[in-house]
Amino acid sequence: MAKGHRSQIKRERNAQKDTRPSAKLSYARIPVQKACFVLDAIRGKDVTSALAILEYNPRYASGVIKKLLESAIANAEYTSNGSLNASNLYIEECYANNGPIMKRVRPRAQGRAYRIEKRMSHIKIVLNEK
């Protein structure tokens, strides 16, 4: 049996919520390993240098992560009602978790079939102020 009234449980759950500005992309069609190459390059950097790194990184994941970082910056400016300045922000956390796997079949010789796994990931970027 749950302890307390439903509204009290919701209040307690919302009090524990993380208030740092962040952005999350679910079901990105990028394998976690390939996304982590790009995320490792920007982890701990300030926002302006991270955007510059992502702009000139040749990997496909860098374009997706750049868009996600710009969304996190916009979230930081909007949710704090302008009290957070984009020049003072840095990337505190960024990580990619495994998403679902799309399984496809590739026909091979002598009636065999090989499985192709198209992996997805959930990418999250958390910002903080210096």
Secondary structure per residue as TSV (DSSP state, phi and psi in degrees):
chain	resnum	aa	ss	phi	psi
A	1	M	-	360.0	136.7
A	2	A	-	-72.3	146.2
A	3	K	S	-91.2	122.0
A	4	G	S	90.1	175.7
A	5	H	-	-79.2	159.5
A	6	R	H	-57.8	-42.5
A	7	S	H	-67.9	-33.6
A	8	Q	H	-67.6	-39.0
A	9	I	H	-64.6	-42.3
A	10	K	H	-64.8	-40.1
A	11	R	H	-60.9	-43.7
A	12	E	H	-66.0	-38.7
A	13	R	H	-67.5	-40.1
A	14	N	H	-71.2	-26.6
A	15	A	H	-69.2	-26.9
A	16	Q	T	-88.0	0.9
A	17	K	S	-69.2	142.8
A	18	D	-	-73.5	128.4
A	19	T	-	-99.1	0.8
A	20	R	S	-70.2	142.9
A	21	P	-	-67.9	138.1
A	22	S	E	-152.6	170.8
A	23	A	E	-146.3	143.9
A	24	K	E	-131.9	136.8
A	25	L	E	-117.6	117.7
A	26	S	E	-100.3	149.5
A	27	Y	E	58.6	42.0
A	28	A	E	-74.3	134.8
A	29	R	S	-81.3	52.6
A	30	I	S	-131.8	131.6
A	31	P	-	-64.1	149.3
A	32	V	H	-58.8	-40.5
A	33	Q	H	-62.4	-40.9
A	34	K	H	-72.7	-34.2
A	35	A	H	-68.6	-35.7
A	36	C	H	-68.7	-27.6
A	37	F	H	-59.0	-42.6
A	38	V	H	-76.2	-41.0
A	39	L	H	-64.6	-35.2
A	40	D	H	-65.3	-28.9
A	41	A	H	-72.7	-26.8
A	42	I	H	-108.3	-6.8
A	43	R	T	-61.3	128.1
A	44	G	T	84.9	-6.6
A	45	K	-	-83.5	159.4
A	46	D	B	-75.5	163.1
A	47	V	H	-64.5	-39.9
A	48	T	H	-67.5	-41.7
A	49	S	H	-71.0	-32.8
A	50	A	H	-65.7	-40.0
A	51	L	H	-64.8	-37.1
A	52	A	H	-67.1	-39.9
A	53	I	H	-62.6	-45.4
A	54	L	H	-67.8	-31.4
A	55	E	H	-63.2	-38.6
A	56	Y	H	-107.5	9.9
A	57	N	-	-81.9	128.3
A	58	P	-	-77.6	-7.4
A	59	R	S	-73.0	151.3
A	60	Y	H	-63.5	-38.2
A	61	A	H	-63.8	-25.6
A	62	S	H	-66.8	-34.1
A	63	G	H	-66.2	-41.1
A	64	V	H	-67.9	-42.7
A	65	I	H	-71.3	-32.8
A	66	K	H	-61.8	-43.4
A	67	K	H	-63.8	-39.1
A	68	L	H	-67.2	-39.4
A	69	L	H	-65.4	-40.9
A	70	E	H	-63.3	-34.9
A	71	S	H	-66.6	-40.2
A	72	A	H	-65.2	-38.2
A	73	I	H	-64.5	-44.0
A	74	A	H	-63.0	-39.0
A	75	N	H	-63.6	-38.5
A	76	A	H	-65.5	-41.9
A	77	E	H	-72.1	-33.3
A	78	Y	H	-79.2	-47.9
A	79	T	H	-70.9	-25.8
A	80	S	T	-92.6	6.4
A	81	N	T	56.3	39.5
A	82	G	T	84.9	0.8
A	83	S	-	-77.8	-22.5
A	84	L	S	-93.5	128.8
A	85	N	-	-98.0	137.5
A	86	A	G	-63.6	-26.9
A	87	S	G	-73.9	-18.7
A	88	N	G	-95.3	-1.3
A	89	L	E	-86.5	149.6
A	90	Y	E	-139.6	163.1
A	91	I	E	-86.3	108.6
A	92	E	E	-82.4	-45.0
A	93	E	E	-136.2	142.6
A	94	C	E	-152.6	128.4
A	95	Y	E	-152.8	162.3
A	96	A	E	-127.4	131.5
A	97	N	E	-110.8	157.9
A	98	N	E	-66.4	137.4
A	99	G	E	-108.8	-167.1
A	100	P	E	-69.8	161.1
A	101	I	E	-115.5	125.8
A	102	M	E	-86.1	123.7
A	103	K	E	-100.7	125.7
A	104	R	E	-123.5	162.3
A	105	V	E	-119.6	134.2
A	106	R	E	-113.5	121.2
A	107	P	E	-68.1	139.3
A	108	R	-	-126.2	-176.5
A	109	A	G	-67.4	152.4
A	110	Q	G	58.5	37.2
A	111	G	G	77.3	6.3
A	112	R	-	-81.0	165.7
A	113	A	E	-137.4	130.0
A	114	Y	E	-101.5	143.8
A	115	R	E	-89.1	134.5
A	116	I	E	-110.7	127.9
A	117	E	E	-108.2	115.6
A	118	K	E	-97.8	107.4
A	119	R	E	-87.8	150.3
A	120	M	E	-122.9	165.8
A	121	S	E	-144.5	159.0
A	122	H	E	-111.2	118.7
A	123	I	E	-110.0	135.3
A	124	K	E	-132.2	137.4
A	125	I	E	-124.1	127.6
A	126	V	E	-118.1	127.3
A	127	L	E	-103.9	163.7
A	128	N	E	-152.4	165.0
A	129	E	E	-97.2	143.4
A	130	K	-	-68.6	360.0
